[in-house]
Amino acid sequence: MLGRGMARFNRQVLNRLTRPLARHLPGFGVIIHRGRRTDRLYKTPVNVFRHDGDYVVALTYGPESDWVKNVLAAGGCGLITRGCCIPLVAPRIEHDESRRLVPAVIRPMLRLLRVADFLYLGSCQRT
C-alpha cells in the first residue's frame, strides 16, 4: 500500500494531470463523490475494473482514504470510465489477498504494492 505522503502528493499534483485521461483509458476511471462534511463535489481518479457486471476499485491508499469514506457514507457514487458516467450503489470493502476481483495481469503489480483491499460497487446498469 502506498504511503500517506504519496497520497497527498497525488491528490495535489498527479490527480490534476491524470483526471482528464482516466476518464477514457481502460483500467482507469474517475469517482464522483461528495464530501461528508463539506458537501463539496470531488472527482478522484482510480484504478477500476469490471467484475461480474459490477465494478471494483483497487484501494492503493487503503480503505481509510477520505474519498472511500465519502462513498461508503453516501451509499454510492458516480463513475466516469471510457467516456460514460455510470451510477454505482451498495459500496462495500472487500479484503482479498488473492486479488481475484481484478484481472490476472494486474495482480502482480497490486501484490508488489501490497494492495489487498478493494471497493466493490454495484452497477445500476448491468450489461
Secondary structure by P-SEA (a helix, b strand, c coil): cccaaaaaaaaacccccccccccccccbbbbbbbbccccbbbbbbbbccccccbbbbccccccccaaaaaaaaacccccccccbbbbbcbbbbbbccccccccccaaaaaaaacccbbbbbbbcccc
